[in-house]
Amino acid sequence: MPITLEHVTFDCADAAALAGFWAQVMSQQVDADGNEFFATVNKAGGGPALMFIQVPEERAGKNRLHLDLATADWAAEVDRIVGLGAKRVGEYDEYGAHWVTLADPEGNVFDLAEIR
């Protein structure tokens, strides 16, 4: 039986709040029974779910793994996600790609690339 990717897990201070941010980014809902300790987004959908687990320690340093997202409506989506609470970290146009690095409300960085 092959191995499957089930979740991308975020350690966080408030699972419900961070799941709510990511649910809005992905235009989805937080799954039922989410709370400040544990929450998921897209558990029953196709592909891996996002899982959020409250941990006692604060985040230290840059995360070594991050999500790469892409959209054709790049400028509007960057504005929308910043409006949800993300912070712009940097914008890049390298290697034939254009993207912005953002940080979610708990400081986890992720990229949003422009589909040209």
N, C-alpha and C positions, 0 to 999 in steps of 0.2 A: 504494500500500500504506500503510495507516495506521500511525502510531507506536504502539507498545505500551510499557507500563511493565513492565520486566523485573525490576529489583532496587531495593530501598531499601538503600543502602550506608552502613555505619558504619565510619569510620576508628577504629582502636583500637590498644591496646598488645598485646593477646593475642586474636587472632581466635577460636581454639578456645574459650577461656573465655567470651568474650562471646556467641558463637554458642550455647554450652551454656545460658547464662542465658536468652536469648531463645527457644530451642527449648522450654525448660520453661515459659516464660510462655505460649507459643502452643500448648502441649500437642503438640509435634512432636519430631522428631529432627534432630540435626545431620546434614546430608548426608554421604555417604561421602567420604573423602579430605580432611576438614577437618584443619587443623593450626594452629599458633600464628600463621602468616602469612596464611592465607586459609581461610575457611569459609563455608558457605551453609546456610540453613534453607529448606525448601520449594522447592527448585530445580525439581523435577518436578511440583509440585502446581499447582492452579489459582491464578491471581493472581500478583502479584509475589513474588519470593523476597527474603529478607533476606540480605544479603551483608556479610561482615566482612573488612576488610583491615587488616593491621598497618601502621602508619605510624610513623616515628621521632619525630615531634614530639608533645608532650603536648597534650591538649585545652585550649583557652584560652577562657574565657567561656562564656556560655550558647549552646547550639545554636539556630540560627535556624529549623530545620525539626524537627518532632517527630511521633511517631506518636500518633494518637488511637484508643484502643481502647474498647470498650463491652461491658458484661455486665449481665444481669439479676440475677446473684448477686454484687452489687457488694462487700459487706462481706467475704464469704468470699474473693473473688478478690484484694482488696486485701491481706488477711492472708496469703494464699498467696504472692503476688508479693513482699511484704516478707520473707517467710520464705525466698525464693529468693536474697535479697541486695539487693533494691531499697531505697531510702530514700524516706520520705515528704518531699515538699517543701512541699505545701500542699493544702488542701481548699477547694473553691469551690462555691457554689450561686448561680449567676447566669444570666441570660438564659433561664430555664426549664430549666436543666440543672444536674446535680449531678455533680462529678467530683473526682478527686484527681490531683495532679501528683506523679509519682514520678521518681526518678533510678535508672538502671541501675548496675551495679557500676563502670562507668567514668565515671559522672556525666552521661550523656545523659538529658535529661528526656523524659518521655512522660506522656500523660494516660490515665486509666481512668475512663470515664463510666458512670453508673448508668442502665440502661434501666428506665424507670418504667412 
